[in-house]
Amino acid sequence: MRQMSYLIHEEADYLAMQWEVRVALGEMEVSQLHISVFGTERDEESTEAVMRRLHRDFPQAALLACMAAEAVVDGTVTCDGILISFSIFESSKVEVMGLSSEEMTPREMGQKLLARLEEIEHPKLVGILLSDVTLDITGFLEEASKCDPEIKFFGGISDEGRMGAKGKFFVEDMQVTSGLALVIYYGAELQVDIFTSFGWRPLGRTMTITKMETPYIIKEIDRRPPLEVYEKYLDIHEGESFFWDALTFPICAQRDGELMARHPRSVRSDGALVFGADFRQGEQVRLTYGDPVSIIKHARVLRKEIYDFQPQSIFVISCVARWLLLQHDVAFELDACQGFASFGYYAYGEFLRRGREVMLFNMTLTAVCFREGKAGEVQEEADWKSDRQATSQTSIMRHLVYFINAMSYEVEETNVRLKRIARTDWLTDLLNRGELEKAIKKGLDYVHSSGQQLAVIMVDIDDFKGIYDKYGHDIGDQALQQVADVLRSQVRKVDRPGRWGGDVFSVILIGMGLEKACAIAERIREKVRQIEIIPGGDTLTVSLGVTVSAPEDDEVALCKRADHALYLANRSKGGDHVTALDENGSKWTPPKKQAAKKETKKTVKKTKTKKE
């Protein structure tokens, strides 16, 4: 395989290119010639004319051209001229499909792709080019995701710089302003791998998507219009400049451990945000920002991955937001392609496959590496370094990013501590009453739907006021803490022990019946008796009330019955006792104790008979 790329500014450039390519074709056994053309808004008419000429001069070639904001050639960004890149294959094949939304739906496009992939032998890679940012291609992505998971996907959204307007692509003699161009690469000898770089970092607090109109339109974040997020935290407001101002501050969700960035394409009058890629209601999201240092540093990682693959050609697709963020320093990340033939363009969204799912990403640099046959022996590359020096702008941003990272970390740590404080009792580190009440409500919802029961144990330290009065606050606080330790040690991970208030504790046992709950209560009672804390050797004891949920119970009814059980336990022989009430409020005795009582009655009766 061989890659040959040219920038065309005038007729002489085209003629020189034509001659060099014809010579190269004559020296190789060619199985397929694939020509990629990238023009800008300034060169639209010229790009169309070049496509007609290429179709005439290379009639057997698979041709595809698109309008792009900026093009990439041999690791550099070009803003002038028309980029023409020739991919010359010696054993592999390439097929280009132009599909217009005027003739079929996106789902039908996906079905057509699936049918063609079934017919082709050894399909390895599918390139996607979307020309219309407003076209909902959810159906296409769902259908494409059904194909063999070994087939890789890449691609982007073409746009000549007029954001919000339809782009355009040319497939041989066909023009499409709203649709998809699909490029299928196949062949037994074709080797393909895709390497990516991200570099955006979370900023600020975690938020939740609470209302969506479609997968691409968020109506509410934390029950407020999402525009308020940009207004409050970034001073970005509705208006003509909203898209460009918000472009480098996308909203990210985490899926399968990977950050998925989506930048808003537009804002509506009601504060809803329109995105080019999907979100899901209930997803937790955060603002993110581009970290120039992280982006540039990852060029070294990307370089190692590319070098180890030893490609004969690299197709680069990068997000235009990266170019806007790095500006003159964008060359740093493209340096990873040094020494290899590379070409590509800047897009407004990048297609990639993760697992089986084909998805649209933002803010991603994608390097698609091609090779026919096996790589030669890979020599250890000398420590690769770029000779470039970062601009002063990037240097300043590096320090600002460091500051933002430090501040974000402190805010996150503070939020974690505040959430824990709000949920727990400061002395015992158990759940507080508010969290216990929430846990009872959630537990009841669960057991009612699953046909199980929820048990509640109320625990009261006997004569706790006397302990405080006689031995002081230190001994009293230690008693509370050690009882809390006993509760933690005697329950399962799914259970919820907490401090109900004062010297009263509560334990919520999910999916547990009365007999097992009483056994746990007895263990707690015995363990508390073993606590050695009261001076003089006096024994610390507790009274425990146990009950279980009835099908009609709410949290109020259940807690009231548990509280009554505790009241009865306190009155029984001065405490140190377990009293249980069943779901009907009737006093309940464990089966073993019932049998023991019956046996005692029989013994007493026999003794009386003998005496008589």
N, C-alpha and C positions, 0 to 999 in steps of 0.2 A: 504494500500500500504506500501511496505517496500523497502528500498534501501540498498544494501550490496556491498561494494567495496573492492577490494583486489589488492595488488601489488605482482606480481609473479616474483621471481628471480630464483627459482629452483623447482625441483620436489616436495619437501616437502611442499612448499608453495601452490602448486596446490592441493595436496591431502588434506591439512587442509581446504582449501577453499571449496573443493568439499563436504567434510563432513558437514561443517557448513551450507552450502546452502541447502543440502538435508534435514537436520534437520528442518531448517526454512520452507521449502516447505511442510514438513509433518505436521507442526503446523498451516498452513494457508489453507483457501479455495482459491485456485489459479485459476484465470481466464486467466492469461497470464504471461509468463516469458519472459522478454526482456533482452538480454545480449549485453552490449556494451564493445568493446575491443579497447584499444589504445596502439599501439606500436611505436617504433622509428626506424630509419634506421638501428641502431645497432641490433635491435631485429626482423628484417623483417622475417627471416626464422623461428624464434621461434614463432612469432605472427601467421604465417600461420599454424604452427603445433598446436598451442593452439586452433585455430579456428576449425581445424579438430577434435580435441579431445572434445571440447565443443559440437560440432554438434553430436558427438557420445554419450557423457554423458548426454546431455540434448536435446534429439531429438525434443521435442515439443516447444522449445524456438525459439523466433524470434532473429536471430543473425546478428550483424553488427560489423565489425572491420575496423579500418583505421590506417594509419600511420600518426603520429602527431609529431610536433616539441617538444612539452612538454605536459604533462598531468596534470590534477588537481584532487586531491582526498581529500575529507574532508577539503577543504579550504587551502590546501598546494600544491605547485608545485613539481612535481617529474620528474626527468630526467632519472632515472634508472628503469629497469624492465618493465613489461607489466601490464597495468592497466585493470582489468576485473571488470565490475560493473553490478550487477544483479538488475533489476527493477522488483519487484514482485507485480503484480496487483491482486486485489481481485474481481473487477467488470468490469474492463476496458479491452480493447483489443489493441494490437499493430501489425501492419503489415509492413514488410520491403520489398521494391522493389529495385532491382538492375537493372539499365538501362545503357547499353553501347552505346557510340557514334558510335561504329562500326556497330550497328544493327538499330539505329534510330536517327533522328535528334533531337536536343534539343526541337524544337517545338512539335514534335511527343511525346517526353517524357512528356511535359506539358499537351498535350491532353490526354495521357494515365492516368495521375494523375487526371485530371478533371473527366474522366469517372469513375474512381474508387471511387472518393469522392461522386459522385452521387449515387453509389450503397450502400455505407456504412451509417449506422444509427449513428447519433450523432458524426460526425467527429469534433474534437476539435483543433487538432494541427498537423502540418506537419513539420518534420525535414528534412533539405536538407544537403547532403554531396557531395561536388564537388571534384573530384580527379585530375582534369586536369586544371591548371591555364590558359592554352592557349585556352580552349574550350569556344567559344562564346555562352553563354546561354541566350541571349536576347530573343529568341523565347520562351524558357521555362518560363522565368519570366513573359512574356506577357500573356501566356496561364494560368499560375498559378494565376495571378492576377484576372482572371475572376471568380474564385470560390467564394462561400459565404463569404462575408466580415467578418463574425463572426469567421471564421477559422483563427487561428494564424499560423505564420510561423517563424522558426528560423533555424540556421544552420551555416556552415562554409566551408572553403576550406581547405582540408587536404593536408599536405605536410610534409615529414619527415625531412625537413631541407635542402634539395638540391633545393634551390629556382630556378625556371625556368624549373625544371624537373617535369615529371608527378608524381603524388602521386599514391596511390593504396588503394582500399578498398576491403573487402571480405564480401559477403552476403552468409551465410551458406557455400556451397561448390563452390561458384562462385567468381572469381577474376576479378576486373575491374581497368584498369589504366587510362581510359578516359571515364568518364560518371558521372552519378548521382546515389546516393543511397537516397531513399526517405523513411522516417519512418512516418507512419500515426498512430496517437493516437486517439482512439475514445471510447465513452461510455457515458451513461447518467449521471453517478456519477462522471465522471472525471472533475476535476477543474484545470484550467491551467491559469497562468498569467506570463507575461514576463516583467522583469525590466532591464533597461540598464543604463550604465554610459559612459560618453564621456571624457571630461576633456581637450580637445585640444582647443587652443585659436588662434584667428586671429593674424597675424604678418605682418606688413608692409602695403603697399597701396593696394587698390582694382584694379584688372586687368580684362580684358575682353578676352574671348576665341574668336579669330577672324577667325580661320580656323581649321577644323577637317577633318580627313580622314575617320574615323569611330567613333561611339560613345565611343570607347576605346582608340583612338589615337588622341592626340592634336598636330596639326602641327604648330599653331601660337597662341601666347598670345600677345595681343597688337601689332599684325603684326610682331612679332619677334619669332624665334624658342624658344619654352618653356624651353629648356635646359639653355638658358641664364638667366632665373629667378633664377635657382639654382646656377649658376656660379657667378652671380652678388651679390646676397644677402647672400648666404650661403657658398661660396667657395667650392661647390660640383661639380665635373667635371665628364665627360664621362670616363668610365673605369670599371674595374672588381668590384670595391668597390661601384659603384654608388648606387646600390639597397640598401645596408645596410646603407650607409651614408644618403640617402634621406628618409629612412623608417620612421623616427620619425618626418619628416617635410612634411606632406601631403599637397596637395592642396584641399581647401574646397570651395564648393558652397553652397548657402543657398536655400533650397526648402521648401516651406510651413512653413517658420519660423524655420527650423531645419538645423543645419550645417551638410553637408554631406562630409565626408573626403574620399579622394582617394589618395593612395600613388603610385608613379610611379614604375612600375615593371622593366622597362628597358628603355634605351635611344637609339635612332637610330643615324646613322652617319649624318643625316640631321638636328639633334637637336630636332626631334619630340620625344614626350614622350608616352610610352605605359602604360596604366593603366588597372587594373583588374575590375574596375567598370566604369559606364558610365558618360560622361559629355554631355552637350548640347551646340551647337554653339551659341554664344551671351551671355552665362552665365557669370556673374561677379564672379570672384574667388579671393581667397587670399591664401598666404602661411599660414600655422598654425604650432604651436609648442606644444609639450606636457608639461603641467604644473603639475609637480608631486604633488604639494600641493593641487591643485584643484582635481586631481584624488583621492588622499588619503582622502580628506575631503568628497568627495561624497560617500565614503564607509559608512559613517554614515547615509546618506539619503537612500542608497541602503539597509542598514541593517534594517531601520525602515519599508521600503516597504515589505521586505522579512518577517520580524517578524509579521507584521499585516496579511499577507496571511497565515501564519502557514503551510508551505509546509511539505510534507513527503519526498520529494526528490527535489534536485536542480541540473539541468544540466547547467554547466557553459561553455560558449564559449567566449574566450577573444582573442583580436588581439595580435599577436606576438610582434608588435611594443610597446605595453604597457609593456610587459615583458622586452624588450630590454631597454626601457627608465627607468623603476623603478629598474630593476635588483633585488638586495637583498630585496628591499623594496616592491616588488610586493605582498608580503604577506599581506601588509596593506589593499589592496582592496579586497583580498580574505577573510579577517577576517569578512567581512559582512555575510559570510555563516556559521560562527561559531555556533555550536549547532545543525546544520541541516546536514543531509546526503547529500553530494555534490560530483559530479564527472564531468569531462569534459576534454577539451583540448584547446591548443592555436592554432589559425587558421591564415590564411593569407587573410581573408576576412570573413565578417559575414552577414548572410542573416536575414532580418527582414521584417515585413510588416508594412507599414505606410498608413493608410486609406485602400484603395483597393489594392494598389500597393505593390508587393513583390520586394524588392530591395537588392542590395549588398552594404554593408557598409564596412568601414575600421575604425580601432582605437576604436572599441566599445567593452565594456564588457557586455555580455548578461547573465542574470540569469533567466533560465526557471524553474518556480516553479510548482510542481505537487502536487495534493492532491485528494484523493477519498473521496467524501462526503463533508459535511459541516465541517468547522473548529470548534473546541471547543471554549469556551469563551476565548477571547484574554485578557490576563492580561497585565497591563501596565509594560513594561520592564524597569528594573532599568537602569539608565543612562549608556549606553554601552560605554565602552572605550577599546581600544586595549592596551595591555601591551607592545607592541613593541616600540622601539625607532628608529627613522629614522637614516640612516647612514649619515656620514659627507658629502657624495656626494650629497644626497638629500637636506641636509641643505644648502649647497653652491648653488645648483640649485634654491632653494627657493628664495634666494636673487637676483640671476641673473634674474629669472622670474619676480620678482617684478620690477627690473630695466627695463626689456623689456616692461612690461605693461605700466609703467610710460612714457617711451620714445614713445611707440606706440600711447598712448593717446595724447601726445603733438603733434606728427606728424599729427595725424588725425585732431586735432583741428586746427592746422596751415593750413592744406590742405583745410578744410572747409572755413576758413577765406580768403585764397588766391583765392579760386574759387568764393567766393562772391565778392571780390574786382575786380576780372577779369570780372564779369558779370554786376556790378552795377556802377552807377555814385556816386562818393564819397560824393558829396554835398547833393543831393536829395534822395539818396538811391533807385532811380528808375533804371530800366534797362538802360545800356548804348547803344550807337548806334550800336555797333557790335551785341549785343544780340537782339536788335530790328530788325535788318536786318535778322538775323536767324529766329526770330519769324514770320516775314512776309513771308519768304520762306516756312517755315513749315505750316503756316496758309493757304497759297495759295494751297499747295499740298493737304491739307485736304478739303478745300471748292471745289476745282476742282473735286475731286473724289466723293464728296457727293452732288454736284449740288447746293451748297449754295453760298453766297457771303461773302467777307471779306471787312470790312469798315476800313478806315484809317482817323484819325483826326490829322491834324497838328495844333499846338498851338504856337502862337508867342506873347510874352508880348509887348504891344504897348509902343513905345518910351523908351525902356529899357536903351539905352545908356544915355538918358537924366536923368533917375533915378539915374544911377551910377554916372554920372558927378555931379549932383546936391546934392545927399544925401549920396554918398559914398558907399563903398563895403559892409558894414554891412547891410544896408537897401536893397541893390541889392541882396545879398545872401539870406536874409530873404524872399524877394519877390519870388525868385526861389523856395525856400523850401515850401512856403505856396501854390504856384500854384501846386507844386507836390502833396501836401496833398489833394488839391481839386480834382486832377485827380484820385488819389487813391480812394477817397470817392464816385466818381460818376460812376465807372465802375464795371463790374462783376468780379468774381474771375478768370474766364477763359480769360478775356481780359488782354492786356499787355500795360500798360503805361510806357513811358520811356523818357529820355532826349536825343533829337536828336543832340543837340549841341548849345552852347551859351545860348540864351534865347528862343530857339525853342524846343518844346516837341512834342511827337507823341503818339497817342493811337491806338492800334490795336484791333479791335472788331471782334471776330470770329463769323461767321454765322449770320451777321446782315446786313439788307438792309439800303438803303440811308435815308429813312424817320426816322427810329429809331435812326440812327447815328446822324442825324441833331438835333433830340430832345435832345440827350445826349450832343452834342456840345453847344446847347443853355443853358442847365443847367449849364455846365461848365462856360460859359460866365457870367451867372448871379451870380454864386457862387464866381467867382473871383472879381466881382464888390463889393462884401460884405467884402472883405479883408481890414482891417484897419491897414495899415502899413506906408503909406506915410505921413510924417509930414505936418501939415496944412490942413489935411482933403481931399487932392486930391484922386481921385478914381483910383485904379489900374485896367487896362482893358487888354483884350487879343483879338486878331484876330484869327479866326479859319477857316481852309480849310478842307472840307470833300469830300471824294469820296469813291466809291466802286469798287470792282474788276470786270473785264470782263473775260469771259471764256479763252481768249487768253493771258491774262496778265501774265507777270513775275514780279518779285519784282521791277525791274528798271522802267518799264512802270507805275506800280501802284504808286510808290513813286513820279515819275515825275508829274503825274496828281494831286496828293495830294499837292505837292509843288506849282503847278500852282494855285490851288484853294486857297491856303494860300496867294499867291501873289495878287490875286484879292480881297481877304478880307482885306488885308492891305491897298489897294488903295481906298477902299470904305469908304468915309466919315471919313477918318483918323483913322480907326480901330474900335475896339469894335463891331465886326461884324462877322457873319457866312456866308461863301460862300460855296456852294456845287456844284460839277460837277458829272454828272452821268457817267456810265461806258464808254460812248462814248466821254466824255470830254465836253458835253454841259452843260450850266448853268442850275441848277435845283432849283425850288422853291417849298417849301412844299405846299400841296393842300390847307391848310387853308389860307396861304398867297395869293395863286392864287385867291381863292374865294373873299378874302378881296379886292384885286386889282380890280377885275371885279365890285364889288359893288361900290367901289370908283368912277370908270369910269362912271357907270350908274348915280350916284348922281351928278357928275359934268355935265353930259350931260343934265339932267333934269333942273338943275339950269340955264344953258345957255338958254334953251328953254323958261323958264319963263321970263327971262330978255328980250328976243327978243319980 
